[in-house]
Amino acid sequence: MSVQVIFGFVLDMILGDPRWFPHPVKLMGKAVSWLERILRVLVPWERMAGILLVVMVVGGSFFVTGVIVTEAHNLNGLLGLVVASALIWTTLAIKDLASHAKRVLFALQGGDLTRARKNLALIVGRDTDNLDEDEVVRACVETVAENTVDGILSPLFFAFLGGAPLAMAFKAISTLDSMVGHKTERYMRFGWAAARLDDLANWVPARISGVLMPLASLLCDHHFMPAWRIMWRDHGKHDSPNAGIPEAAMAGALRVQLGGLSHYGGEPHEKPTIGDPVRQLTLDRIGEAIKIMYVTSAIVLFVGFLITLVLPLPLSF
């Protein structure tokens, strides 16, 4: 199984997320939208309807992926390996995350703040129209740190644990959270299960990031102890039970301060500050964050491979 994960990792590093590829997340998104409309009509209790949506989408993703991989393997062992590796590749966002962050960086380097804001809007949920350069850098570093967990570490964790089916089930959880896990009147009850399951699914990978990201910062010529210290000190300040860990580790590694005022839907939201402002949020911080993200991902792959050599994991497809 670890070979599948390694191949999927390499595919993502080389190809990223090509727009021509029939990405499973698009199918998940259509399924979520279709099932939401049906369940809201058939089930009068919003929270129960949301629970059924989660069970159907996550369970369906796991089951369908398992059938596809198993049938491919039954036809030919090599075909099974290729199919499983390709499916794991679609759950990862290593190159895509780096590419989006680099587009923000390149726009800032070219002096085009307007373009940088537009590029940033593709990867963050906050309002970007009125951000200054420092705020653009801060938002970009924060999203690289946070997405290192839910876009890379978590899919790798579940891929090592249960192959492509479990990795795809995690991707379904992440997709559900992004679509219905909002704290709005429409989704407060309906999206409750999706949001809570996403928190649960990312719980272990987020804490893995709290150990490995400081180690990655050391390998990237930064300092281990500030990353470790800030991670322990500030991770609980974040609204999310998971996102604060990689953000605090990244803030400590870069010796910068994250958090502060952001706007969502035109409304101000004052976040607690994370880290100490030892260094300024200059353009270099984006490149440094991307490098730490890459090294953290590689460490997870290496550690996961070693663990699978020692401990045979229960699921195999």
N, C-alpha and C positions, 0 to 999 in steps of 0.2 A: 504493500500500500504506500509506503514512503516513496517509492519510485514514482508513483503517480503524482504525488505532491510535488516532488522535485521537478518533474517535467512540466507540470502546470505552472510552477513558479517561474521556470525558465521561459516558457511561452509568454507569460505576462510581462516579464522583464524585456523581452524582445519586441513583442507585438502590441502590448498594451491592450486597449479596448477598441479595436478597429470597428468603424461604423458599419461596415458591410456585413459583419458577422451577426448571425441571428441570435442575439443575446437573450438568455433565459429570463433575465430581469424584466424585459419588455413583456414577455408572456405573463409573468407574475403580476405585473402592474395591471394588465388588462383583466386578469382573473380577479384581482382585488376589487377593481372598479365594478365589474359585472356582479360579483357576489355581494358587494356592499349594497347595491341597488335592490337585489332580490331579498337579502336578509332583512333589510330595513322594513320591507313590506310584510314579509312572512313572520318575523319575530318581533313582537311589540316591545320587548324588554331590550333596551339598547346594549346593556353590558353583556347579556347573554348572546345577542346577535354578534357582538364583537368577538366573543369567545369562540363561537362557531366559525366565524371567518378565519380566525387564527388556526384553529384545528384543521380546517379544510385546506387552507393554502399551505401551511407548513407541512402537514401530513401528506398532502398531495404531492408537494415538491419532493419530499423524501422518497415516497413510494414510486413515483414516475421515474425519478433519477435511478433508483435502485433497479427497476425493471430494465431500463435502457442499458445500464452498465452490465447487468447480469446477462441479458440476451446478447449483447455484443461480445462478451467474454465467452459465452457458449458457442458462438459462431467461430471465434478465433481468439486465442489468448492475446495476440498482439493488437487486434482490433479493440478488445476490451481495455487494454492499457491505453491506447490512443484516445478512445472515447472518454474514459475516466479522467485522463490528464486534461483533455480539452474542457471538460465540464468544470474541473477544479480551476482551470485558468480563468473561466468566466466569473468565478466568485472573488477573484483578487483584483486589487486596484493600485498596484505598486507604481507601474509606469504612468498610468492615467493620473494619479494624484500628483506625481512629480511634474508631469507635463502641464497640468492646470496651474500649479504653483509657479512653474517657470514662465508661463505666459504672463502672469502678474508681474513677476520680476523683470522680464524683458521689456514690458511696457513702461515700468518705472525707470529702468535704465535708459530708455529712449525719451524720457521726459513726458510721456503721454499718460498723465494721471487719469484722464477720462477713460482711456482704454483699460488701464489697470483696474479701475473700479468695475468696469463691465466684465472683465475676465474674472475678477474676484467674486462677483455676484453669481457665477456659475457653480461655485463650490462652498458658499456660505449662505446661511439663512437670514442674516441681518441686512439692513438697508446699507447700501454702499455708495449712493449717489453723492453724498456730501463728506465722505471720508477724506482726511488729509493723508499725506504720504506715510507718516508714522502709523496712523490708524489702519491703513491698507496693509502695511507690513505686519502689524500686530494680528490682524484678522487672518492673514495668510499663514502665519506661524501657528496660530491656534488651531486652524483647521487641518494643517499638516499633522500636528501632534495628535489631535483627536481621531482623525481618520487613519492614523497608523494602527489604531486598535480595531475599529469596526470595519475598515476596508482591507486590512492585511493580516494582523495578528489573529483576529477571531476566525476568519475563514481558514487560515493555516491550522489553527488549533483544532477546529472541527474536522478538517480534512485528514489530519493525522489520526484523529480519534475514530472517525467512521467513514473515511473516504469521500468520494464525490457526493453520495446521497446526504450525508450529514452536513457537509459544506454547503450544499444547495439548500438544505433546510434552514441553515443559519441565514443564507442570503434572502430567503423568503421572510424570515423574522425581521431582518433589516429593512426590507422593502415595505413590509406592513407598517413598521414604525415610522418610516419616512412619509407614508401616505395617510395613515389614520391615527398615528400616535401623538397627535397634537393636543395641547392644553387649550382648546377652544370650545365654545359651547356645542358645536356640532360633534366634536370627537372626544370630549371629556369622558363620557361613559362608553361610547362605542369603541373608542381606541384604547381603553384602559388595558385590556389584555395584551394588545400588541406592544404597548409601551413598557409594561411590566416584564413581559417575556424578553424584550430587547435588552432591558437592564440586566436580567438574569443571565442571558446568553453571553453578554460581554463582561460579566463580573470577573471570571477567572482570567481571560486574556488581558483585561485592563490591569490587573495586579501583576501579571507577568511583565507587562510593559514597564511597571514601576521598578522592576529589577533590571531588566535588559536595556532599557533606554539609557540609564546612567552608565552602564557598561559600554554601550555604543558611543556615548559622548566621549568617554575616555579614548576609545579607538579612533575617534575623529579629532583628536588633539584638543579636546575640551577637558573639563575636570569632572571626575566621578563624584566627589564628595558634595559639591554644590548641587548637582542634579539630584543626588540621593537625599540630601538634607531638605531641599525645597519640596521635593516630592512628598516626604513625610510631613512637613510642616503645613503645606498649603493645599494638599489634594482634597481635603474636606470642604474647602471654600466654594467649590463649584456646585451648581444646582444638580448636576448629574452625579450619581454615585460612582460612575466610571470615568467620565471625561476628564475630571479633575486630576487624575493620576498621570496620564501622559502629558497633559498640559503643564502640570507643575514640574514634572521631570524635564520637559523641554525648556521651560523657563529657567530652571536651575542650570541646565547644561549650557544655555546661551548667555546666562547672567543677565537676563532681561526681565521686565515686568509685563505680565499679560493681564487680561481682564480690564475692568474699568467700564466706561460708558459705551453702550451700543444702542442702536435703534432697531426695532422690529415692527414692521407695519406702521412706521411713523411714530411709534411710541418709544420713549426713552427707557432703557433698562440698565441700571447701574449694577455691574457685576463686581464682586469682591476682587481685589487685585491679587495676583498670584506671582510670586517671585520678587526679586529685588532689582531695582533699576541700576545695576552696576554698569551695564553697557546700554547704549542707545539702540533703538529699533531702526537701524539702518538697513539698506537693501541687502547687505551681506548676510543678515540674519535669516533671510528666506533660503538662500543657498545652503547655509549651515543646517537649517532645519531639515531640508530635503536629504542632505547627506546622512544625518542621524537617522532619518526614517529608513533609508536604504540599508544602513548597517544594522539597525534593529531588526529589520525583516530578514536579513541574511543570518543573523544570530538565531532567530526563532527557527528558521529552516534547519540550521545545523543542529541545534539542540533537539528539535523534534525528531530528526533523523536518528540521532544517537539514542533517544529514548525508545523509539520503535525497534531498534536493534536489541535492546535489553529487555523491554517489556512488550510482549505480544499483545496488541490491543484487540478488544472483543469483536469489532465489526470488520467485515471484509467483503468487498464487492469487486 
